[in-house]
Amino acid sequence: MNFKKGLISAVLCAICLLPLAAQENSKKFENTADISYQYAPIYKILDSADTYVVIYGKYGAKIGTVMIPKKWAQWQKNEPRKLTFRNTPPKMQSFITIVKKDGEFHKVILTVPPSKLNPIWGIASATKTSSEGVETVELDL
């Protein structure tokens, strides 16, 4: 009988002290980076000489376009890449991800099939598309 009472009181004490331990541990993780993400489905990617034109979905069954310079995908010394490609997982639709760090544009990630034979890929006219002067990408959702 005394063993049961002792065991019950020990469990109750542990339950009461658990929130205090959790509060102390949460103080260790207060310094977090301010990173935010924007996602949108991709309907088409048009490839030209120096630009990717991404046609994406907006709220209300609307579409938007974004110009992304191809040079962002190339490695440059002492500078992170601003454009990254990922393979589309099976049974998922292609999508674009805009990563912002501290409210500023950081990078864009295109999750698309790697094969240019996929219907999502197309060709754009090099004379009608230009990404000169493009420093950031914003999705108008």
Sequence and secondary structure as in RCSB ss.txt:
>XXXX:A:sequence
MNFKKGLISAVLCAICLLPLAAQENSKKFENTADISYQYAPIYKILDSADTYVVIYGKYGAKIGTVMIPKKWAQW
QKNEPRKLTFRNTPPKMQSFITIVKKDGEFHKVILTVPPSKLNPIWGIASATKTSSEGVETVELDL
>XXXX:A:secstr
 HHHHHHHHHHHHHHHHHHHHHHHHHGGG     EEEEEEEEEEEEE SSEEEEEEEETTTEEEEEEEEGGGGS 
BTTB  SEEEEE  TT   EEEEEEETTEEEEEEEEE S TTSTTEEE  TTT   TT        
